Amino acid sequence: MRGEVVRGHMRLAEPDEAGKVLWAAPEPLPSNTNAHPSESVRARLDGVGFTPHGR
């Protein structure tokens, strides 16, 4: 997974799905981080690829 800001500002597009948006240090991630983001960060730190659906 890779995120990229092309233009504009970071925003919470689904406020009913998340409590807040924040930049966090990759180790340790906040305890309430969802599985896909935390697994992708862990994979990136380990230098391996990650796809959310195993493809």
FIPA-476663 format. One record per atom (N, C-alpha, C): x, y, z; chain; residue number from 0. Coordinates in Angstrom, 3 decimals. Layout:
N
X,Y,Z,A,NUM
...
***
This chain:
55
0.850,-1.170,0.000,A,0
0.000,0.000,0.000,A,0
0.892,1.229,0.000,A,0
0.486,2.221,-0.743,A,1
1.269,3.437,-0.780,A,1
0.319,4.615,-0.871,A,1
0.516,5.568,-0.024,A,2
-0.295,6.771,-0.077,A,2
0.526,7.918,-0.637,A,2
-0.136,8.812,-1.319,A,3
0.566,9.931,-1.912,A,3
-0.377,11.127,-1.964,A,3
0.090,12.269,-1.494,A,4
-0.705,13.489,-1.577,A,4
-0.314,14.189,-2.856,A,4
-1.240,14.253,-3.790,A,5
-0.969,14.888,-5.069,A,5
-1.224,16.387,-4.966,A,5
-2.309,16.731,-4.320,A,6
-2.643,18.136,-4.094,A,6
-3.635,18.202,-2.951,A,6
-3.774,19.355,-2.382,A,7
-4.730,19.531,-1.297,A,7
-4.156,19.163,0.060,A,7
-5.039,18.886,0.991,A,8
-4.651,18.605,2.363,A,8
-5.260,17.284,2.822,A,8
-4.585,16.650,3.763,A,9
-5.117,15.435,4.348,A,9
-6.441,15.772,5.043,A,9
-7.430,14.895,4.893,A,10
-8.707,15.121,5.570,A,10
-9.335,13.781,5.919,A,10
-10.213,13.811,6.853,A,11
-10.947,12.624,7.254,A,11
-12.207,12.559,6.397,A,11
-12.195,11.715,5.360,A,12
-13.286,11.661,4.398,A,12
-14.463,10.831,4.892,A,12
-14.252,9.957,5.861,A,13
-15.325,9.130,6.407,A,13
-15.338,9.291,7.931,A,13
-15.809,10.429,8.424,A,14
-15.739,10.686,9.861,A,14
-16.504,9.690,10.722,A,14
-17.519,9.047,10.159,A,15
-18.264,8.065,10.947,A,15
-17.541,6.719,11.010,A,15
-16.470,6.555,10.225,A,16
-15.705,5.313,10.202,A,16
-14.414,5.392,11.027,A,16
-14.010,6.589,11.417,A,17
-12.745,6.736,12.141,A,17
-12.861,7.850,13.173,A,17
-12.116,7.716,14.224,A,18
-12.149,8.721,15.281,A,18
-11.395,9.983,14.928,A,18
-10.199,9.833,14.312,A,19
-9.407,10.993,13.944,A,19
-8.289,10.551,13.003,A,19
-7.684,11.513,12.354,A,20
-6.537,11.271,11.488,A,20
-5.327,11.869,12.170,A,20
-4.235,11.108,12.218,A,21
-3.020,11.643,12.817,A,21
-1.803,10.988,12.206,A,21
-0.687,11.704,12.247,A,22
0.591,11.134,11.854,A,22
1.169,10.515,13.101,A,22
1.643,9.280,13.001,A,23
2.178,8.580,14.167,A,23
3.507,7.928,13.809,A,23
4.368,7.792,14.811,A,24
5.614,7.062,14.604,A,24
5.268,5.613,14.263,A,24
6.032,4.980,13.364,A,25
5.695,3.624,12.956,A,25
5.914,2.574,14.043,A,25
6.683,2.882,15.049,A,26
6.921,1.924,16.133,A,26
6.847,2.647,17.465,A,26
5.953,2.344,18.329,A,27
4.789,1.493,18.110,A,27
3.644,2.308,17.514,A,27
2.828,1.662,16.712,A,28
1.621,2.310,16.198,A,28
0.598,2.409,17.328,A,28
-0.337,3.347,17.236,A,29
-1.396,3.407,18.241,A,29
-2.111,2.056,18.356,A,29
-2.498,1.685,19.533,A,30
-3.091,0.368,19.779,A,30
-4.397,0.141,19.023,A,30
-5.074,1.200,18.626,A,31
-6.352,1.036,17.931,A,31
-6.203,1.114,16.405,A,31
-4.989,0.926,15.877,A,32
-4.771,0.941,14.431,A,32
-5.369,-0.323,13.810,A,32
-6.126,-0.156,12.730,A,33
-6.744,-1.299,12.050,A,33
-5.697,-2.247,11.486,A,33
-6.116,-3.477,11.181,A,34
-5.189,-4.526,10.747,A,34
-4.448,-4.191,9.458,A,34
-5.148,-3.782,8.391,A,35
-4.458,-3.527,7.121,A,35
-3.402,-2.440,7.244,A,35
-3.698,-1.283,7.826,A,36
-2.630,-0.284,7.960,A,36
-1.461,-0.774,8.811,A,36
-1.751,-1.437,9.924,A,37
-0.647,-1.868,10.775,A,37
0.183,-2.958,10.101,A,37
-0.452,-3.865,9.358,A,38
0.292,-4.904,8.642,A,38
1.130,-4.310,7.516,A,38
0.599,-3.290,6.828,A,39
1.374,-2.682,5.744,A,39
2.564,-1.906,6.287,A,39
2.403,-1.230,7.412,A,40
3.532,-0.522,8.031,A,40
4.575,-1.528,8.489,A,40
4.145,-2.599,9.123,A,41
5.083,-3.632,9.578,A,41
5.852,-4.227,8.398,A,41
5.159,-4.513,7.292,A,42
5.813,-5.063,6.107,A,42
6.829,-4.078,5.546,A,42
6.462,-2.814,5.483,A,43
7.374,-1.785,4.953,A,43
8.629,-1.699,5.812,A,43
8.472,-1.714,7.121,A,44
9.621,-1.645,8.023,A,44
10.507,-2.880,7.886,A,44
9.892,-4.020,7.552,A,45
10.649,-5.261,7.364,A,45
11.224,-5.385,5.957,A,45
10.893,-4.424,5.079,A,46
11.425,-4.427,3.717,A,46
10.764,-5.428,2.792,A,46
9.524,-5.799,3.094,A,47
8.797,-6.739,2.233,A,47
7.544,-6.080,1.683,A,47
7.028,-6.619,0.594,A,48
5.819,-6.080,-0.023,A,48
4.574,-6.479,0.757,A,48
3.511,-5.764,0.552,A,49
2.248,-6.056,1.225,A,49
1.107,-5.730,0.282,A,49
0.151,-6.640,0.179,A,50
-1.110,-6.362,-0.491,A,50
-2.222,-6.746,0.469,A,50
-3.261,-5.945,0.570,A,51
-4.305,-6.203,1.561,A,51
-5.090,-7.481,1.344,A,51
-5.063,-8.024,0.125,A,52
-5.852,-9.215,-0.157,A,52
-4.987,-10.392,-0.615,A,52
-3.679,-10.310,-0.350,A,53
-2.774,-11.401,-0.668,A,53
-2.520,-11.628,-2.141,A,53
-2.740,-10.638,-2.972,A,54
-2.519,-10.794,-4.423,A,54
-1.157,-10.290,-4.813,A,54
***
